[in-house]
Each structure stands twice: as C-alpha cells, then as structure tokens.
Amino acid sequence: MRALVIDESAEFSVSVREVTARALDPTDVLVRVEYSGVNFKDALVAQAKSRVRRQPVLVGGVDAAGVVTESTHADLPVGARVAVHGGVVGVARDGGFAEFIYASPTNVSPLPESISTRDAMVIGTAGFTAMQSVLALEDHGIAVGARVLVTGATGGVGSQSLTYLAARGYAPVASTGSLDEAPWLRARGAVDVIARAEVADKPDRVLATETWDGAIDCVGGDTLHQILRSLRYGAAVAASGLVASADLTTNVYPFITRGVALLGVDSVEVGAPTRARVWRALGEVAPSINYEDLIDHTTPLETLFEAIESVRAGHHRGRVLVDLGAN
Ligand SMILES: NC(=O)c1ccc[n+]([C@@H]2O[C@H](COP(=O)([O-])OP(=O)(O)OC[C@H]3O[C@@H](n4cnc5c(N)ncnc54)[C@H](OP(=O)(O)O)[C@@H]3O)[C@@H](O)[C@H]2O)c1
C-alpha cells in the first residue's frame, strides 16, 4: 500500500512509499482508509528530531476514517464505517496517511449514520476535541445563550468550536490573529470577532473585567492566563492546546475569588464512554452543518507533506482534508 513515511533512521526524510500495513496485536482492527486530515500534531510529528514522534520510521497521520476490512470484534464488524484516532496512532505506531491502517479497537469508533467518512475527517481529532470542549463546559453548567470566547478561531479546534457552540445554542466570540477572516468566522457561528490582543484587559490589575461566561482555548500561554483573569464568577475555560506556549504563568485569584474552573481536555487517552458520547453529540449536530465549508483544501498523498508544512506555518483556515483515493 502507499503511505506517507517519516524516516529518521539516518537522514531525515518524508516521502510517499510502498509499505506493508502491520498489526501489533491479534485483536487489532484493519481499516481501509478513505480520508484522513492534517492536525497541528501531525506537523510536530513530521519534523526532524521531533519530541512527539516515538519511532524513527513511521507512517504519519493521527486521524483516519474508512471501512473495517478485518476484525474480531462484534461491535466493529467488517463493513462498518469508522474513525480511528487517539492513543499512539500516528505517533508511536503507523497512522492514517496510508491506504490501510491497523489499529487497537480502543482507538476505533463507529460513525453515526449522519456522518460520512469524508465528514468524519473534516471533523477529525480537531473537531472531536472541539465537541469534547463544548460538552466539558455544558457539564460545568454553562447555560444556553452564554457568551463563550474561542481562541485560535480560524484553526481546526477553534473553527469547529464556533460551529458546535452555535449549533447548541451558545453565543461564541472568535479571537483570531486573522481579522480579515471575520466574515468566514461569522459564517461559522461567531456572534463577534475580536483580535488576539483584545483578550488582554487591565494588565496593571490582578484581575480583569468579568467578561466571558465560558471559553475554549487551544492557544495556551499568556492567552490562557488572560482568559482566566477575565472569566465571570463561576465560569470555566476548557483548555486543550499550546500553539502559543505550553507554559502557564498565572495567579490564584480567578480561582479563589471568582470560583472559576480550568477544565483540561484530552482527546488522546479519553475512555470509551466519552469517545462514544462525543461522536453521538457530533452525530446530533451533523445534519445542520455543511462540512465542505470547513475545508481549507483537499490533498492526495503526493502533496500531503506540503499541506503539513502549510499547517505548521498557520497558512490555513479550518481543516486540510487528505483523500486516499478509495472512492
Ligand atoms: N488536548 C487534545 O487532545 C488536543 C486535540 C487536538 C488539538 N490539540 C491542540 O490544540 C491546538 C490547536 O490544534 P489545531 O489542530 O486546531 O491547530 P491549527 O489548525 O493549527 O489552529 C491553531 C490556531 O491557533 C492560532 N495560532 C497559531 N499560532 C498562534 C500563536 N503563536 N499565538 C496565538 N494564536 C496562534 C491560529 O488561529 P488564529 O489565526 O485564528 O488566531 C491557528 O489557526 C494544538 O496545540 C494542538 O496540539 C489538543
């Protein structure tokens, strides 16, 4: 089969090659991949001396969607349409930038009827994380109609957070470094669009004005600090990312005087009940969403590395879809 292989056994290289799909365990499920998608994490994996990749030679791709072709599991029968993501997929074992993928059943989710394999990869880990973040805020008690700040809004997690918040009755406000994308962000559901710098307020004070009923942050660093100090009493931020920085320097005042909560969102090791719940929620909103509008561009394997580089550089809006040519 053809696959995008990252090879650092000697000199670093990334190329499309013929390889053989390998099962690591007899219980692994074989999936014929129809679509994949490019995540920020794929850019971290596909670089020399990557601290994320855990194999010197690896088929990249933390996401895949397709049809089961070999399985010993009654709940994942041959012919089932599935998404593959999470765990060590595309990091320590071969990933979804290939015509076939063997995966542990814990990383294979049956797709709801309302989601095609193509739409599943427009959603991808980014959209899964976005819906997981929305559900985390809902579990915290954020009321319908709440004004929720979304950072990194033109990115994969950000743009789908806007879409799902709007679909579930919230009023999302987009924070972006690309203000010229404001019309696109409004079309995704943003009621307001602000510049990145506007997230900071009253820098000389310990706490900022109580502004947000909730927030979804995939940026981290000072942005997350600014969000914490501007959440309303009892509000929460769902934090999943670190595109700006993995460091967080803040103080305890938002927590001890405003009772705010920092909700960590992890899509990688999350258990089966949550995976099923998130895909169910994605299935519920899917009929109201045109996933084609969330695609930046579609690439075959041959131009995939260029697409990964464009995601690394932030030269994209929404999702980069990978078409494995199975249809
Ligand atoms: N916890 C998890 O399970 C999980 C799952 C998926 C993703 N993630 C993480 O979430 C983050 C976003 O992933 P993604 O796939 O959505 O990435 P992405 O598509 O590259 O989007 C990131 C967005 O952040 C903004 N941005 C980029 N550089 C920035 C900077 N230096 N300062 C402030 N904003 C910046 C840009 O949006 P604007 O131009 O609109 O500001 C960019 O489009 C990554 O850190 C990823 O590793 C975590």
The ligand as a Gaussian input file, in Angstrom:
#p B3LYP/6-31G(d) Opt

LIG

0 1
 N       -5.774000      18.144000      24.018000
 C       -6.027000      17.447000      22.923000
 O       -6.446000      16.290000      22.960000
 C       -5.861000      18.126000      21.601000
 C       -6.546000      17.675000      20.476000
 C       -6.420000      18.408000      19.265000
 C       -5.589000      19.513000      19.231000
 N       -4.895000      19.859000      20.345000
 C       -4.017000      21.031000      20.351000
 O       -4.819000      22.170000      20.076000
 C       -4.049000      23.140000      19.388000
 C       -4.757000      23.548000      18.099000
 O       -4.819000      22.441000      17.217000
 P       -5.408000      22.665000      15.752000
 O       -5.311000      21.360000      15.057000
 O       -6.701000      23.404000      15.836000
 O       -4.285000      23.656000      15.162000
 P       -4.404000      24.715000      13.992000
 O       -5.419000      24.266000      12.984000
 O       -3.017000      24.975000      13.557000
 O       -5.031000      26.014000      14.684000
 C       -4.341000      26.771000      15.635000
 C       -4.797000      28.229000      15.523000
 O       -4.223000      28.953000      16.615000
 C       -3.920000      30.281000      16.210000
 N       -2.474000      30.500000      16.444000
 C       -1.439000      29.946000      15.773000
 N       -0.261000      30.349000      16.297000
 C       -0.565000      31.171000      17.316000
 C        0.202000      31.919000      18.265000
 N        1.537000      31.894000      18.243000
 N       -0.461000      32.662000      19.177000
 C       -1.799000      32.693000      19.222000
 N       -2.586000      32.012000      18.355000
 C       -1.976000      31.258000      17.423000
 C       -4.283000      30.376000      14.725000
 O       -5.630000      30.871000      14.668000
 P       -5.981000      32.457000      14.500000
 O       -5.103000      32.964000      13.388000
 O       -7.442000      32.452000      14.165000
 O       -5.673000      33.094000      15.815000
 C       -4.280000      28.930000      14.271000
 O       -5.131000      28.713000      13.161000
 C       -2.674000      22.494000      19.179000
 O       -1.811000      22.888000      20.222000
 C       -2.960000      21.019000      19.266000
 O       -1.817000      20.275000      19.630000
 C       -5.010000      19.201000      21.519000

